[in-house]
Amino acid sequence: MLKLNVDGSIIQGGRKVTYGGILRNEMGFWLTSFSYNLGSYSVLRVALMGILIGLRLAWEKGFRNVWLECDASNAIKLAIYVRNFIISN
């Protein structure tokens, strides 16, 4: 089991946007982390970018069972919807 925590930050009316995350193993030990600066984006897009990059890193490290934590519940719901759509088609 891998745990992925992601978060984003938007300041100055959305003109400065950053997001990042951390991957930890089942014992809570740090495996890797990431952060990026973006241009002007919405809160939902920032959260989705963090989820996408974090899941991609987890996949590249061979993890298929990932526990995702993010404070943007709408981003998590959308990610689950897309995942279920892909699996069903």
MARMARDREN-651907 format. One record per residue (C-alpha): residue in three letters; x, y, z negated. Coordinates in nm, 2 decimals, padded with zeros to 4 digits. Example, Ala and Ser with C-alpha at 12.3 -4.5 7.8 and 13.67 -1.06 7.14 Angstrom:
["ALA", [01.23, -00.45, -00.78]]
["SER", [01.37, -00.11, -00.71]]
This chain:
["MET", [00.00, 00.00, 00.00]]
["LEU", [00.12, 00.35, 00.09]]
["LYS", [-00.02, 00.67, -00.05]]
["LEU", [-00.04, 00.98, 00.17]]
["ASN", [-00.11, 01.32, 00.02]]
["VAL", [-00.16, 01.61, 00.25]]
["ASP", [-00.23, 01.98, 00.20]]
["GLY", [-00.22, 02.30, 00.39]]
["SER", [-00.20, 02.67, 00.33]]
["ILE", [-00.34, 02.97, 00.52]]
["ILE", [-00.25, 03.32, 00.43]]
["GLN", [-00.29, 03.67, 00.58]]
["GLY", [-00.63, 03.60, 00.74]]
["GLY", [-00.52, 03.28, 00.91]]
["ARG", [-00.21, 03.42, 01.08]]
["LYS", [00.04, 03.22, 00.87]]
["VAL", [-00.04, 02.85, 00.85]]
["THR", [00.16, 02.57, 00.70]]
["TYR", [00.08, 02.21, 00.62]]
["GLY", [00.27, 01.91, 00.48]]
["GLY", [00.25, 01.59, 00.30]]
["ILE", [00.43, 01.32, 00.11]]
["LEU", [00.44, 00.94, 00.15]]
["ARG", [00.48, 00.73, -00.17]]
["ASN", [00.49, 00.35, -00.22]]
["GLU", [00.26, 00.15, -00.45]]
["MET", [00.50, 00.23, -00.74]]
["GLY", [00.47, 00.61, -00.68]]
["PHE", [00.82, 00.64, -00.55]]
["TRP", [00.89, 00.90, -00.27]]
["LEU", [00.95, 00.76, 00.07]]
["THR", [00.94, 01.07, 00.29]]
["SER", [00.78, 01.40, 00.32]]
["PHE", [00.71, 01.66, 00.59]]
["SER", [00.61, 02.02, 00.64]]
["TYR", [00.54, 02.24, 00.95]]
["ASN", [00.46, 02.60, 01.02]]
["LEU", [00.19, 02.67, 01.27]]
["GLY", [00.03, 02.97, 01.43]]
["SER", [-00.32, 03.08, 01.37]]
["TYR", [-00.55, 02.78, 01.29]]
["SER", [-00.87, 02.70, 01.10]]
["VAL", [-00.87, 02.52, 00.76]]
["LEU", [-01.01, 02.20, 00.92]]
["ARG", [-00.74, 02.19, 01.19]]
["VAL", [-00.46, 02.24, 00.94]]
["ALA", [-00.59, 01.95, 00.73]]
["LEU", [-00.64, 01.73, 01.04]]
["MET", [-00.28, 01.80, 01.15]]
["GLY", [-00.15, 01.70, 00.81]]
["ILE", [-00.35, 01.38, 00.82]]
["LEU", [-00.24, 01.30, 01.18]]
["ILE", [00.13, 01.35, 01.11]]
["GLY", [00.12, 01.17, 00.78]]
["LEU", [-00.06, 00.87, 00.93]]
["ARG", [00.18, 00.86, 01.22]]
["LEU", [00.48, 00.85, 00.99]]
["ALA", [00.32, 00.58, 00.78]]
["TRP", [00.25, 00.37, 01.10]]
["GLU", [00.61, 00.42, 01.22]]
["LYS", [00.73, 00.29, 00.89]]
["GLY", [00.52, -00.02, 00.93]]
["PHE", [00.25, 00.06, 00.68]]
["ARG", [-00.11, -00.03, 00.79]]
["ASN", [-00.28, 00.00, 00.45]]
["VAL", [-00.28, 00.37, 00.36]]
["TRP", [-00.45, 00.55, 00.07]]
["LEU", [-00.52, 00.91, 00.19]]
["GLU", [-00.57, 01.20, -00.04]]
["CYS", [-00.66, 01.55, 00.09]]
["ASP", [-00.86, 01.83, -00.07]]
["ALA", [-01.04, 01.90, 00.26]]
["SER", [-01.32, 01.64, 00.24]]
["ASN", [-01.46, 01.74, 00.58]]
["ALA", [-01.12, 01.65, 00.74]]
["ILE", [-01.12, 01.31, 00.58]]
["LYS", [-01.48, 01.24, 00.69]]
["LEU", [-01.39, 01.34, 01.05]]
["ALA", [-01.08, 01.12, 01.04]]
["ILE", [-01.28, 00.82, 00.92]]
["TYR", [-01.55, 00.89, 01.19]]
["VAL", [-01.29, 00.90, 01.46]]
["ARG", [-01.12, 00.58, 01.32]]
["ASN", [-01.45, 00.40, 01.32]]
["PHE", [-01.54, 00.52, 01.67]]
["ILE", [-01.20, 00.39, 01.80]]
["ILE", [-01.24, 00.05, 01.63]]
["SER", [-01.60, 00.00, 01.76]]
["ASN", [-01.50, 00.07, 02.13]]
